[in-house]
Amino acid sequence: MRKRKKDQIHDPEIMLLNRVDEQLRQCGFLLPRVWTVNFLVAFKSKPLMILIGPREAEKEALVESYCHVITGGGSNQYQPMVGHPWWASQTADVAMFTQTQSRFNTLKLEMMIEEAGLPGNRDRFYIANIKRISPGELQEYFSETAFQLRHGELMRLPTSHFSNPVPFPPNLAIIGTMDTLAFPWSDADLLSQTTVIDCAPTKLPGYPLVGNTSPDPLEEKRLIRSYIRDPQRAFWKLMFILRRIPSALFPLLHVQKFLQKVVARNSSSMLLEGMIYLSNSWSQMGSGLFDENPQKNLQIAMDLAITQSLLLPNSEKIANSNNLRDKLQKILDNQYPLATNLLSQLAPA
């Protein structure tokens, strides 16, 4: 299914991507288009997201630009939070300040869950942006939350326990950033509901965000209704879009089948997550989000799906086996640069 260029220009999701790129440029950042698209596809695919990278401003600017464009930035729909009180390391009571910050963040999340779950707010996005978290916050706010989200509801948050299960609103996203070049915390609970995005460094200056923008309620509603998180819906969408591309899903299936034999008992669920990611790489109108050409769009999306859904969850095992890395390199055959680059990074120095 190929979209004409005229149709793409008026596609709400393409327009959203263009607005995010413009917001980034106004803030002094010129990020690769694949970054902004990957963020949107991940945003549509899972309720939780972690952006990793060095201690530079690019990943924070990417999150903030999306939040400003989607929600307007100044409303209660977007809540920036301090992930970890790193400044407290210079004080006499690090534990007290850390616990205090955790209680404050939990209170904000409880309020957002309540607001996002109101019937009148179902067509509005709510985004919690937890900046510069540590492994402790990763476990509390993401791994433990992801475990509960397998059932679609919460019984606890850090520093808080509920007397009855609380439904997790589908229009709420929790996004965290971590200052790290490696990610050795890839537990199954975390990755079942969380997309981990590796933000490679770029040497560009950053400036404070410009003033608030005006969110488009219709755009929010369209985006909420466009995302797919159900494997069956993802499969049917892909079958429709890729029906003219022979063996379109073979690379994902090939890598998954190999990993299933060698290291991954839960590779079937990873495969489904990869399928969901691929389906969200096309807009609701059928436009390729990475590229207007369906085959090019598929190749870029496939590269990211293999990297984020199959390789990253098994990165520790892959790093410990030269033979496993060599076989995966052979399967990928240099067709997927992001996946190949991750394998190279996992090789011992």
Secondary structure by P-SEA (a helix, b strand, c coil): ccccaaaaaacaaaaaaaaaaaaaaaacccccaaaaaaaaaaaacccbbbbbbccccaaaaaaaaaaaaacccccccbbbbccccccccccccaaaaaaaaaaaaaaaaaaaaaaaaccccccbbbbbbbccccaaaaaaccaaaaaaacccccccccccccccbbbbbccbbbbbbbcccccccccccccccbbbbbbccccccccccccbbbbcaaaaaaaaaaccccaaaaaaaaaaaaccccccaaaaaaaaaaaaaccccaaaaaaaaaaaaaaacccccccccccccaaaaaaaaaaaaaaccccccaaaaaaacaaaaaaaaaaaccccaaaaaaaaaaccc
